[in-house]
């Protein structure tokens, strides 16, 4: 490595490591999903307007953008620090992060089927277990939410290899093209064949535009940090309206043409804006609210909470634990068990699988 490149390398590594946690936004995203699912359960307050409760897709959208942003940040950090990306180590870390809680949940569903609590066809289990549920019309509530996890797993499979083989610059251009072209292309297919278009909204890469937007943001952030005037836009007093605007842009009446043609991309921009605002400027009022310990803890639980809530917020459920607000308590309890019994014990092993970092000069 050339001597002149060393300061830039050190700066890139330190910038990548300086990104604060986004657990508060994760908490908001999982809350939107649970609210959307719980609104049709027994005992849910009638005074909550449907126009607010039916916004679960925004929560998934936030999840996707954050995933693209954080994974790309970690991969570019590794690339800057070691000069390469170890696909084997990445896949090992992701497997330890995703698989144990997921298959623990799936085993609970199998037990529930055996006990007669659920009715899940073997076909649904097969597609769920192989992270391909987004390619079929599942029609089963307790596994229906796993389509979004399948999309993320497919992203984890192809994006690190794209960065490694195409290089950072070309890979980010590919992500930008996907972020821009994904929604209108899906719309065009839907106009030609409405049945096929309705199926594509859960298929990768047509639904990966939000993840791609997060990837592009991660690539642009070092550039933004060097341009204080542009970065100042993210401190605008009205900037806290970005997430509410993303929520309001979510169509609730099936305006699919407007959504894929305009508002889908506008939502990604709003979420990207919020990530920069709350990650780079954590001292604002809303940023401090999102970083409150209780909210950050919910964000930490978000993966397990997302998995387990589906059992208890079943709109057709008639059992006591499927009644609001006990369904929220049960979801939280199961998420805590999953986190402390499954996620936390393997976290240390995941850290051991990180590539060795170079010694940075002071």
BALOBA-1460 file (C-alpha; in Angstrom, 3 decimals):
// residues 362
<rec num="1" residu="x" x="0.000" y="0.000" z="0.000"/>
<rec num="2" residu="x" x="1.252" y="3.454" z="-0.853"/>
<rec num="3" residu="x" x="2.229" y="5.680" z="2.048"/>
<rec num="4" residu="x" x="-0.067" y="8.476" z="0.889"/>
<rec num="5" residu="x" x="-3.066" y="6.171" z="1.076"/>
<rec num="6" residu="x" x="-2.552" y="5.353" z="4.752"/>
<rec num="7" residu="x" x="-4.232" y="8.491" z="6.205"/>
<rec num="8" residu="x" x="-7.263" y="7.963" z="3.991"/>
<rec num="9" residu="x" x="-7.428" y="4.309" z="5.035"/>
<rec num="10" residu="x" x="-7.249" y="5.183" z="8.724"/>
<rec num="11" residu="x" x="-9.892" y="7.888" z="8.293"/>
<rec num="12" residu="x" x="-12.217" y="5.520" z="6.429"/>
<rec num="13" residu="x" x="-11.946" y="2.865" z="9.145"/>
<rec num="14" residu="x" x="-12.566" y="5.313" z="11.960"/>
<rec num="15" residu="x" x="-15.543" y="6.843" z="10.156"/>
<rec num="16" residu="x" x="-17.077" y="3.416" z="9.558"/>
<rec num="17" residu="x" x="-16.691" y="2.527" z="13.241"/>
<rec num="18" residu="x" x="-18.191" y="5.820" z="14.429"/>
<rec num="19" residu="x" x="-21.760" y="5.083" z="13.327"/>
<rec num="20" residu="x" x="-24.019" y="4.970" z="16.405"/>
<rec num="21" residu="x" x="-26.633" y="2.310" z="16.986"/>
<rec num="22" residu="x" x="-29.912" y="2.646" z="15.118"/>
<rec num="23" residu="x" x="-31.865" y="0.583" z="17.645"/>
<rec num="24" residu="x" x="-34.388" y="3.393" z="18.118"/>
<rec num="25" residu="x" x="-35.393" y="3.281" z="14.454"/>
<rec num="26" residu="x" x="-35.530" y="-0.516" z="14.651"/>
<rec num="27" residu="x" x="-37.899" y="-0.184" z="17.607"/>
<rec num="28" residu="x" x="-40.110" y="2.159" z="15.601"/>
<rec num="29" residu="x" x="-40.148" y="-0.189" z="12.630"/>
<rec num="30" residu="x" x="-41.138" y="-3.273" z="14.633"/>
<rec num="31" residu="x" x="-43.770" y="-1.206" z="16.486"/>
<rec num="32" residu="x" x="-45.368" y="-0.267" z="13.157"/>
<rec num="33" residu="x" x="-45.451" y="-3.922" z="12.114"/>
<rec num="34" residu="x" x="-46.985" y="-5.097" z="15.395"/>
<rec num="35" residu="x" x="-49.524" y="-2.268" z="15.395"/>
<rec num="36" residu="x" x="-50.638" y="-3.192" z="11.885"/>
<rec num="37" residu="x" x="-51.008" y="-6.849" z="12.845"/>
<rec num="38" residu="x" x="-52.690" y="-6.189" z="16.193"/>
<rec num="39" residu="x" x="-55.359" y="-3.806" z="14.883"/>
<rec num="40" residu="x" x="-57.685" y="-6.691" z="13.955"/>
<rec num="41" residu="x" x="-57.201" y="-8.702" z="17.143"/>
<rec num="42" residu="x" x="-59.810" y="-8.931" z="19.894"/>
<rec num="43" residu="x" x="-59.760" y="-6.041" z="22.341"/>
<rec num="44" residu="x" x="-57.776" y="-3.654" z="20.132"/>
<rec num="45" residu="x" x="-58.873" y="-0.057" z="20.911"/>
<rec num="46" residu="x" x="-61.512" y="1.149" z="18.495"/>
<rec num="47" residu="x" x="-60.320" y="4.735" z="18.839"/>
<rec num="48" residu="x" x="-57.021" y="4.032" z="17.038"/>
<rec num="49" residu="x" x="-57.625" y="5.206" z="13.452"/>
<rec num="50" residu="x" x="-57.115" y="2.599" z="10.756"/>
<rec num="51" residu="x" x="-55.192" y="5.163" z="8.723"/>
<rec num="52" residu="x" x="-52.498" y="5.020" z="11.426"/>
<rec num="53" residu="x" x="-52.624" y="1.337" z="12.315"/>
<rec num="54" residu="x" x="-52.434" y="0.009" z="8.751"/>
<rec num="55" residu="x" x="-48.827" y="1.088" z="8.173"/>
<rec num="56" residu="x" x="-46.919" y="-2.121" z="8.800"/>
<rec num="57" residu="x" x="-45.279" y="-2.026" z="5.380"/>
<rec num="58" residu="x" x="-43.455" y="1.141" z="6.416"/>
<rec num="59" residu="x" x="-41.921" y="-0.773" z="9.307"/>
<rec num="60" residu="x" x="-40.638" y="-3.440" z="6.906"/>
<rec num="61" residu="x" x="-39.348" y="-0.671" z="4.635"/>
<rec num="62" residu="x" x="-37.376" y="0.842" z="7.526"/>
<rec num="63" residu="x" x="-35.957" y="-2.589" z="8.379"/>
<rec num="64" residu="x" x="-34.793" y="-3.044" z="4.798"/>
<rec num="65" residu="x" x="-33.077" y="0.342" z="4.505"/>
<rec num="66" residu="x" x="-31.298" y="-0.088" z="7.851"/>
<rec num="67" residu="x" x="-30.118" y="-3.581" z="6.843"/>
<rec num="68" residu="x" x="-28.613" y="-2.336" z="3.605"/>
<rec num="69" residu="x" x="-26.977" y="0.575" z="5.391"/>
<rec num="70" residu="x" x="-25.429" y="-1.376" z="8.264"/>
<rec num="71" residu="x" x="-24.288" y="-4.396" z="6.250"/>
<rec num="72" residu="x" x="-22.651" y="-2.184" z="3.627"/>
<rec num="73" residu="x" x="-20.972" y="-0.151" z="6.365"/>
<rec num="74" residu="x" x="-19.502" y="-3.300" z="7.925"/>
<rec num="75" residu="x" x="-18.362" y="-4.677" z="4.585"/>
<rec num="76" residu="x" x="-16.722" y="-1.441" z="3.456"/>
<rec num="77" residu="x" x="-15.028" y="-1.200" z="6.863"/>
<rec num="78" residu="x" x="-13.612" y="-4.668" z="6.316"/>
<rec num="79" residu="x" x="-12.555" y="-3.776" z="2.782"/>
<rec num="80" residu="x" x="-10.822" y="-0.596" z="3.973"/>
<rec num="81" residu="x" x="-9.159" y="-2.327" z="6.918"/>
<rec num="82" residu="x" x="-7.947" y="-5.547" z="5.311"/>
<rec num="83" residu="x" x="-8.026" y="-4.830" z="1.582"/>
<rec num="84" residu="x" x="-10.512" y="-7.659" z="0.966"/>
<rec num="85" residu="x" x="-13.880" y="-9.086" z="2.001"/>
<rec num="86" residu="x" x="-13.954" y="-12.576" z="3.486"/>
<rec num="87" residu="x" x="-17.187" y="-14.108" z="2.215"/>
<rec num="88" residu="x" x="-16.777" y="-17.191" z="4.392"/>
<rec num="89" residu="x" x="-16.488" y="-15.108" z="7.573"/>
<rec num="90" residu="x" x="-19.380" y="-12.881" z="6.540"/>
<rec num="91" residu="x" x="-21.695" y="-15.800" z="5.855"/>
<rec num="92" residu="x" x="-20.633" y="-17.462" z="9.094"/>
<rec num="93" residu="x" x="-21.461" y="-14.291" z="11.069"/>
<rec num="94" residu="x" x="-24.802" y="-13.821" z="9.321"/>
<rec num="95" residu="x" x="-25.698" y="-17.478" z="9.852"/>
<rec num="96" residu="x" x="-25.048" y="-17.166" z="13.569"/>
<rec num="97" residu="x" x="-27.090" y="-13.960" z="13.688"/>
<rec num="98" residu="x" x="-30.107" y="-15.168" z="11.719"/>
<rec num="99" residu="x" x="-30.348" y="-18.953" z="11.907"/>
<rec num="100" residu="x" x="-30.475" y="-19.802" z="15.657"/>
<rec num="101" residu="x" x="-33.436" y="-17.516" z="16.574"/>
<rec num="102" residu="x" x="-35.173" y="-18.307" z="13.294"/>
<rec num="103" residu="x" x="-35.030" y="-22.100" z="13.561"/>
<rec num="104" residu="x" x="-35.897" y="-21.882" z="17.255"/>
<rec num="105" residu="x" x="-39.067" y="-20.040" z="16.223"/>
<rec num="106" residu="x" x="-39.735" y="-22.514" z="13.414"/>
<rec num="107" residu="x" x="-39.334" y="-25.420" z="15.840"/>
<rec num="108" residu="x" x="-41.951" y="-23.803" z="18.078"/>
<rec num="109" residu="x" x="-44.319" y="-23.632" z="15.100"/>
<rec num="110" residu="x" x="-43.703" y="-27.320" z="14.394"/>
<rec num="111" residu="x" x="-44.536" y="-28.093" z="18.026"/>
<rec num="112" residu="x" x="-47.663" y="-25.963" z="17.740"/>
<rec num="113" residu="x" x="-48.780" y="-27.907" z="14.676"/>
<rec num="114" residu="x" x="-48.167" y="-31.195" z="16.485"/>
<rec num="115" residu="x" x="-50.231" y="-29.971" z="19.459"/>
<rec num="116" residu="x" x="-53.026" y="-28.809" z="17.180"/>
<rec num="117" residu="x" x="-52.599" y="-25.042" z="17.730"/>
<rec num="118" residu="x" x="-51.675" y="-24.258" z="14.124"/>
<rec num="119" residu="x" x="-52.361" y="-25.633" z="10.677"/>
<rec num="120" residu="x" x="-49.292" y="-25.163" z="8.491"/>
<rec num="121" residu="x" x="-48.846" y="-27.215" z="5.291"/>
<rec num="122" residu="x" x="-45.522" y="-28.962" z="4.762"/>
<rec num="123" residu="x" x="-45.000" y="-26.846" z="1.651"/>
<rec num="124" residu="x" x="-45.007" y="-23.671" z="3.736"/>
<rec num="125" residu="x" x="-42.484" y="-25.165" z="6.145"/>
<rec num="126" residu="x" x="-40.213" y="-26.117" z="3.266"/>
<rec num="127" residu="x" x="-40.207" y="-22.631" z="1.742"/>
<rec num="128" residu="x" x="-39.909" y="-20.965" z="5.142"/>
<rec num="129" residu="x" x="-36.971" y="-23.128" z="6.216"/>
<rec num="130" residu="x" x="-35.105" y="-22.401" z="2.971"/>
<rec num="131" residu="x" x="-35.804" y="-18.628" z="3.030"/>
<rec num="132" residu="x" x="-37.772" y="-18.722" z="-0.220"/>
<rec num="133" residu="x" x="-41.234" y="-17.993" z="1.152"/>
<rec num="134" residu="x" x="-41.383" y="-14.723" z="-0.802"/>
<rec num="135" residu="x" x="-41.770" y="-16.687" z="-4.031"/>
<rec num="136" residu="x" x="-45.047" y="-18.417" z="-3.194"/>
<rec num="137" residu="x" x="-48.551" y="-17.378" z="-2.173"/>
<rec num="138" residu="x" x="-48.238" y="-18.672" z="1.371"/>
<rec num="139" residu="x" x="-51.668" y="-17.947" z="2.819"/>
<rec num="140" residu="x" x="-50.625" y="-19.105" z="6.319"/>
<rec num="141" residu="x" x="-50.652" y="-16.442" z="9.035"/>
<rec num="142" residu="x" x="-48.038" y="-17.779" z="11.491"/>
<rec num="143" residu="x" x="-45.378" y="-18.011" z="8.766"/>
<rec num="144" residu="x" x="-46.652" y="-15.222" z="6.531"/>
<rec num="145" residu="x" x="-44.247" y="-12.592" z="7.851"/>
<rec num="146" residu="x" x="-41.194" y="-14.680" z="6.985"/>
<rec num="147" residu="x" x="-41.260" y="-13.443" z="3.377"/>
<rec num="148" residu="x" x="-39.409" y="-10.291" z="4.430"/>
<rec num="149" residu="x" x="-36.730" y="-12.294" z="6.219"/>
<rec num="150" residu="x" x="-36.328" y="-14.335" z="3.027"/>
<rec num="151" residu="x" x="-35.700" y="-11.122" z="1.078"/>
<rec num="152" residu="x" x="-33.014" y="-10.083" z="3.556"/>
<rec num="153" residu="x" x="-31.318" y="-13.481" z="3.396"/>
<rec num="154" residu="x" x="-31.241" y="-13.306" z="-0.400"/>
<rec num="155" residu="x" x="-29.684" y="-9.852" z="-0.099"/>
<rec num="156" residu="x" x="-27.045" y="-11.199" z="2.302"/>
<rec num="157" residu="x" x="-26.288" y="-13.921" z="-0.222"/>
<rec num="158" residu="x" x="-25.619" y="-11.697" z="-3.254"/>
<rec num="159" residu="x" x="-24.511" y="-8.278" z="-1.966"/>
<rec num="160" residu="x" x="-21.168" y="-9.185" z="-0.286"/>
<rec num="161" residu="x" x="-20.149" y="-11.141" z="-3.388"/>
<rec num="162" residu="x" x="-21.109" y="-8.161" z="-5.552"/>
<rec num="163" residu="x" x="-18.937" y="-5.840" z="-3.461"/>
<rec num="164" residu="x" x="-16.050" y="-8.301" z="-3.550"/>
<rec num="165" residu="x" x="-16.186" y="-9.093" z="-7.261"/>
<rec num="166" residu="x" x="-17.308" y="-5.768" z="-8.725"/>
<rec num="167" residu="x" x="-15.505" y="-3.489" z="-6.308"/>
<rec num="168" residu="x" x="-16.978" y="-0.818" z="-4.081"/>
<rec num="169" residu="x" x="-17.646" y="1.829" z="-6.741"/>
<rec num="170" residu="x" x="-19.260" y="-0.490" z="-9.317"/>
<rec num="171" residu="x" x="-21.267" y="-2.286" z="-6.626"/>
<rec num="172" residu="x" x="-22.707" y="0.993" z="-5.363"/>
<rec num="173" residu="x" x="-23.692" y="1.958" z="-8.913"/>
<rec num="174" residu="x" x="-25.473" y="-1.404" z="-9.223"/>
<rec num="175" residu="x" x="-27.274" y="-0.743" z="-5.936"/>
<rec num="176" residu="x" x="-28.236" y="2.749" z="-7.094"/>
<rec num="177" residu="x" x="-29.660" y="1.359" z="-10.333"/>
<rec num="178" residu="x" x="-31.689" y="-1.204" z="-8.374"/>
<rec num="179" residu="x" x="-32.950" y="1.442" z="-5.952"/>
<rec num="180" residu="x" x="-34.103" y="3.695" z="-8.785"/>
<rec num="181" residu="x" x="-35.324" y="1.171" z="-11.341"/>
<rec num="182" residu="x" x="-36.832" y="-1.508" z="-9.083"/>
<rec num="183" residu="x" x="-40.239" y="0.075" z="-8.329"/>
<rec num="184" residu="x" x="-41.043" y="1.382" z="-11.855"/>
<rec num="185" residu="x" x="-39.934" y="-1.919" z="-13.391"/>
<rec num="186" residu="x" x="-42.234" y="-3.797" z="-11.031"/>
<rec num="187" residu="x" x="-45.001" y="-1.364" z="-11.982"/>
<rec num="188" residu="x" x="-44.380" y="-1.941" z="-15.688"/>
<rec num="189" residu="x" x="-44.605" y="-5.716" z="-15.232"/>
<rec num="190" residu="x" x="-47.800" y="-5.251" z="-13.222"/>
<rec num="191" residu="x" x="-49.385" y="-3.162" z="-15.950"/>
<rec num="192" residu="x" x="-48.593" y="-5.846" z="-18.499"/>
<rec num="193" residu="x" x="-49.717" y="-8.729" z="-16.296"/>
<rec num="194" residu="x" x="-51.616" y="-7.592" z="-13.145"/>
<rec num="195" residu="x" x="-51.505" y="-11.067" z="-11.601"/>
<rec num="196" residu="x" x="-47.764" y="-11.369" z="-11.983"/>
<rec num="197" residu="x" x="-47.183" y="-7.797" z="-10.845"/>
<rec num="198" residu="x" x="-49.036" y="-8.449" z="-7.584"/>
<rec num="199" residu="x" x="-46.773" y="-11.414" z="-6.908"/>
<rec num="200" residu="x" x="-43.569" y="-9.503" z="-7.665"/>
<rec num="201" residu="x" x="-44.037" y="-7.032" z="-4.808"/>
<rec num="202" residu="x" x="-42.542" y="-9.652" z="-2.471"/>
<rec num="203" residu="x" x="-39.949" y="-11.060" z="-4.858"/>
<rec num="204" residu="x" x="-36.268" y="-10.281" z="-4.890"/>
<rec num="205" residu="x" x="-34.945" y="-8.133" z="-6.592"/>
<rec num="206" residu="x" x="-38.188" y="-6.203" z="-7.164"/>
<rec num="207" residu="x" x="-38.626" y="-5.545" z="-3.441"/>
<rec num="208" residu="x" x="-34.917" y="-5.017" z="-2.778"/>
<rec num="209" residu="x" x="-34.929" y="-1.341" z="-3.805"/>
<rec num="210" residu="x" x="-35.245" y="-0.298" z="-0.143"/>
<rec num="211" residu="x" x="-32.240" y="-2.416" z="0.863"/>
<rec num="212" residu="x" x="-30.313" y="-1.037" z="-2.112"/>
<rec num="213" residu="x" x="-31.113" y="2.511" z="-0.984"/>
<rec num="214" residu="x" x="-29.495" y="1.742" z="2.370"/>
<rec num="215" residu="x" x="-26.433" y="0.356" z="0.582"/>
<rec num="216" residu="x" x="-26.083" y="3.541" z="-1.460"/>
<rec num="217" residu="x" x="-26.461" y="5.674" z="1.673"/>
<rec num="218" residu="x" x="-23.622" y="3.774" z="3.364"/>
<rec num="219" residu="x" x="-21.426" y="4.455" z="0.350"/>
<rec num="220" residu="x" x="-22.323" y="8.151" z="0.285"/>
<rec num="221" residu="x" x="-21.960" y="8.855" z="3.994"/>
<rec num="222" residu="x" x="-18.169" y="9.393" z="3.996"/>
<rec num="223" residu="x" x="-18.662" y="11.848" z="1.105"/>
<rec num="224" residu="x" x="-21.430" y="13.641" z="3.010"/>
<rec num="225" residu="x" x="-19.235" y="13.956" z="6.096"/>
<rec num="226" residu="x" x="-16.696" y="15.915" z="4.106"/>
<rec num="227" residu="x" x="-19.314" y="18.415" z="2.889"/>
<rec num="228" residu="x" x="-20.490" y="20.255" z="5.963"/>
<rec num="229" residu="x" x="-22.913" y="22.462" z="4.048"/>
<rec num="230" residu="x" x="-24.812" y="19.496" z="2.640"/>
<rec num="231" residu="x" x="-24.619" y="17.645" z="5.943"/>
<rec num="232" residu="x" x="-26.225" y="20.686" z="7.536"/>
<rec num="233" residu="x" x="-29.435" y="19.901" z="5.662"/>
<rec num="234" residu="x" x="-29.905" y="16.995" z="8.042"/>
<rec num="235" residu="x" x="-30.242" y="19.355" z="11.005"/>
<rec num="236" residu="x" x="-33.201" y="21.283" z="9.587"/>
<rec num="237" residu="x" x="-35.883" y="21.939" z="12.254"/>
<rec num="238" residu="x" x="-38.490" y="20.144" z="10.155"/>
<rec num="239" residu="x" x="-36.243" y="17.154" z="9.554"/>
<rec num="240" residu="x" x="-37.988" y="15.124" z="12.245"/>
<rec num="241" residu="x" x="-40.986" y="14.943" z="9.905"/>
<rec num="242" residu="x" x="-39.107" y="12.540" z="7.622"/>
<rec num="243" residu="x" x="-40.398" y="9.353" z="9.258"/>
<rec num="244" residu="x" x="-43.979" y="10.659" z="9.717"/>
<rec num="245" residu="x" x="-43.898" y="11.600" z="6.030"/>
<rec num="246" residu="x" x="-42.767" y="8.092" z="5.113"/>
<rec num="247" residu="x" x="-45.696" y="6.728" z="7.141"/>
<rec num="248" residu="x" x="-48.176" y="9.066" z="5.462"/>
<rec num="249" residu="x" x="-46.873" y="8.139" z="2.006"/>
<rec num="250" residu="x" x="-47.798" y="4.495" z="2.547"/>
<rec num="251" residu="x" x="-50.973" y="3.792" z="0.549"/>
<rec num="252" residu="x" x="-53.745" y="2.069" z="2.479"/>
<rec num="253" residu="x" x="-56.255" y="1.758" z="-0.353"/>
<rec num="254" residu="x" x="-54.252" y="-0.119" z="-2.958"/>
<rec num="255" residu="x" x="-52.936" y="2.805" z="-5.000"/>
<rec num="256" residu="x" x="-50.233" y="0.540" z="-6.385"/>
<rec num="257" residu="x" x="-49.449" y="2.643" z="-9.459"/>
<rec num="258" residu="x" x="-48.848" y="5.778" z="-7.439"/>
<rec num="259" residu="x" x="-46.867" y="3.841" z="-4.861"/>
<rec num="260" residu="x" x="-44.512" y="2.061" z="-7.253"/>
<rec num="261" residu="x" x="-44.235" y="5.066" z="-9.526"/>
<rec num="262" residu="x" x="-43.478" y="7.660" z="-6.854"/>
<rec num="263" residu="x" x="-44.067" y="7.107" z="-3.154"/>
<rec num="264" residu="x" x="-41.991" y="3.918" z="-2.740"/>
<rec num="265" residu="x" x="-38.811" y="5.774" z="-3.702"/>
<rec num="266" residu="x" x="-39.890" y="8.851" z="-1.710"/>
<rec num="267" residu="x" x="-40.217" y="6.662" z="1.395"/>
<rec num="268" residu="x" x="-36.689" y="5.334" z="0.913"/>
<rec num="269" residu="x" x="-35.372" y="8.887" z="0.696"/>
<rec num="270" residu="x" x="-37.217" y="9.856" z="3.884"/>
<rec num="271" residu="x" x="-35.824" y="6.853" z="5.762"/>
<rec num="272" residu="x" x="-32.281" y="7.508" z="4.491"/>
<rec num="273" residu="x" x="-32.606" y="11.114" z="5.640"/>
<rec num="274" residu="x" x="-33.704" y="9.949" z="9.099"/>
<rec num="275" residu="x" x="-30.785" y="7.521" z="9.384"/>
<rec num="276" residu="x" x="-28.243" y="10.262" z="8.700"/>
<rec num="277" residu="x" x="-30.064" y="12.743" z="10.942"/>
<rec num="278" residu="x" x="-30.249" y="10.464" z="13.967"/>
<rec num="279" residu="x" x="-26.902" y="8.703" z="13.446"/>
<rec num="280" residu="x" x="-24.824" y="11.805" z="12.788"/>
<rec num="281" residu="x" x="-26.670" y="14.184" z="15.119"/>
<rec num="282" residu="x" x="-27.739" y="12.112" z="18.151"/>
<rec num="283" residu="x" x="-28.291" y="15.132" z="20.411"/>
<rec num="284" residu="x" x="-31.572" y="16.314" z="18.900"/>
<rec num="285" residu="x" x="-34.823" y="15.933" z="20.821"/>
<rec num="286" residu="x" x="-36.189" y="13.066" z="18.716"/>
<rec num="287" residu="x" x="-32.762" y="11.420" z="18.503"/>
<rec num="288" residu="x" x="-32.492" y="11.440" z="22.301"/>
<rec num="289" residu="x" x="-36.007" y="10.011" z="22.515"/>
<rec num="290" residu="x" x="-35.074" y="7.180" z="20.153"/>
<rec num="291" residu="x" x="-31.973" y="6.514" z="22.247"/>
<rec num="292" residu="x" x="-33.862" y="6.157" z="25.516"/>
<rec num="293" residu="x" x="-32.823" y="2.865" z="27.141"/>
<rec num="294" residu="x" x="-36.301" y="1.323" z="26.965"/>
<rec num="295" residu="x" x="-36.706" y="2.170" z="23.271"/>
<rec num="296" residu="x" x="-33.174" y="1.075" z="22.423"/>
<rec num="297" residu="x" x="-33.849" y="-2.220" z="24.230"/>
<rec num="298" residu="x" x="-36.950" y="-2.817" z="22.105"/>
<rec num="299" residu="x" x="-34.775" y="-2.173" z="19.072"/>
<rec num="300" residu="x" x="-32.280" y="-4.724" z="20.347"/>
<rec num="301" residu="x" x="-35.123" y="-7.233" z="20.648"/>
<rec num="302" residu="x" x="-36.556" y="-6.288" z="17.247"/>
<rec num="303" residu="x" x="-35.482" y="-9.446" z="15.396"/>
<rec num="304" residu="x" x="-36.899" y="-11.884" z="17.943"/>
<rec num="305" residu="x" x="-39.886" y="-9.627" z="18.506"/>
<rec num="306" residu="x" x="-40.603" y="-9.606" z="14.780"/>
<rec num="307" residu="x" x="-40.464" y="-13.395" z="14.684"/>
<rec num="308" residu="x" x="-42.673" y="-14.126" z="17.698"/>
<rec num="309" residu="x" x="-45.351" y="-11.432" z="17.448"/>
<rec num="310" residu="x" x="-46.944" y="-13.268" z="14.519"/>
<rec num="311" residu="x" x="-48.236" y="-16.028" z="16.795"/>
<rec num="312" residu="x" x="-50.013" y="-13.710" z="19.222"/>
<rec num="313" residu="x" x="-51.344" y="-10.941" z="16.965"/>
<rec num="314" residu="x" x="-53.279" y="-13.322" z="14.760"/>
<rec num="315" residu="x" x="-56.502" y="-11.513" z="13.735"/>
<rec num="316" residu="x" x="-58.302" y="-14.867" z="13.715"/>
<rec num="317" residu="x" x="-56.942" y="-15.966" z="17.084"/>
<rec num="318" residu="x" x="-59.454" y="-16.665" z="19.831"/>
<rec num="319" residu="x" x="-57.162" y="-17.635" z="22.707"/>
<rec num="320" residu="x" x="-56.534" y="-15.424" z="25.730"/>
<rec num="321" residu="x" x="-52.921" y="-14.657" z="24.782"/>
<rec num="322" residu="x" x="-54.133" y="-13.520" z="21.362"/>
<rec num="323" residu="x" x="-56.264" y="-10.786" z="22.912"/>
<rec num="324" residu="x" x="-55.010" y="-7.212" z="23.105"/>
<rec num="325" residu="x" x="-52.979" y="-6.180" z="25.117"/>
<rec num="326" residu="x" x="-51.996" y="-9.629" z="26.413"/>
<rec num="327" residu="x" x="-50.812" y="-10.483" z="22.911"/>
<rec num="328" residu="x" x="-48.229" y="-7.696" z="23.169"/>
<rec num="329" residu="x" x="-47.065" y="-8.951" z="26.568"/>
<rec num="330" residu="x" x="-46.755" y="-12.518" z="25.263"/>
<rec num="331" residu="x" x="-44.846" y="-11.344" z="22.177"/>
<rec num="332" residu="x" x="-42.417" y="-9.381" z="24.329"/>
<rec num="333" residu="x" x="-41.929" y="-12.281" z="26.741"/>
<rec num="334" residu="x" x="-41.138" y="-14.763" z="23.977"/>
<rec num="335" residu="x" x="-38.794" y="-12.249" z="22.334"/>
<rec num="336" residu="x" x="-36.911" y="-11.835" z="25.630"/>
<rec num="337" residu="x" x="-36.566" y="-15.595" z="26.004"/>
<rec num="338" residu="x" x="-35.271" y="-15.881" z="22.443"/>
<rec num="339" residu="x" x="-32.854" y="-12.993" z="22.922"/>
<rec num="340" residu="x" x="-31.346" y="-14.123" z="26.218"/>
<rec num="341" residu="x" x="-31.405" y="-17.862" z="25.500"/>
<rec num="342" residu="x" x="-30.425" y="-17.816" z="21.808"/>
<rec num="343" residu="x" x="-29.211" y="-14.488" z="20.428"/>
<rec num="344" residu="x" x="-27.019" y="-13.265" z="23.252"/>
<rec num="345" residu="x" x="-25.042" y="-16.491" z="23.810"/>
<rec num="346" residu="x" x="-23.941" y="-16.658" z="20.158"/>
<rec num="347" residu="x" x="-23.087" y="-12.933" z="19.939"/>
<rec num="348" residu="x" x="-19.627" y="-13.526" z="21.402"/>
<rec num="349" residu="x" x="-18.910" y="-16.228" z="18.848"/>
<rec num="350" residu="x" x="-19.914" y="-13.885" z="16.043"/>
<rec num="351" residu="x" x="-17.416" y="-11.302" z="17.293"/>
<rec num="352" residu="x" x="-14.639" y="-13.883" z="17.111"/>
<rec num="353" residu="x" x="-15.395" y="-14.336" z="13.425"/>
<rec num="354" residu="x" x="-14.619" y="-10.735" z="12.521"/>
<rec num="355" residu="x" x="-11.469" y="-10.254" z="10.425"/>
<rec num="356" residu="x" x="-8.456" y="-8.991" z="12.327"/>
<rec num="357" residu="x" x="-8.367" y="-5.185" z="12.326"/>
<rec num="358" residu="x" x="-5.135" y="-3.365" z="11.580"/>
<rec num="359" residu="x" x="-3.406" y="-1.382" z="14.299"/>
<rec num="360" residu="x" x="-4.374" y="2.224" z="13.676"/>
<rec num="361" residu="x" x="-1.784" y="4.948" z="14.222"/>
<rec num="362" residu="x" x="-2.768" y="7.580" z="16.769"/>
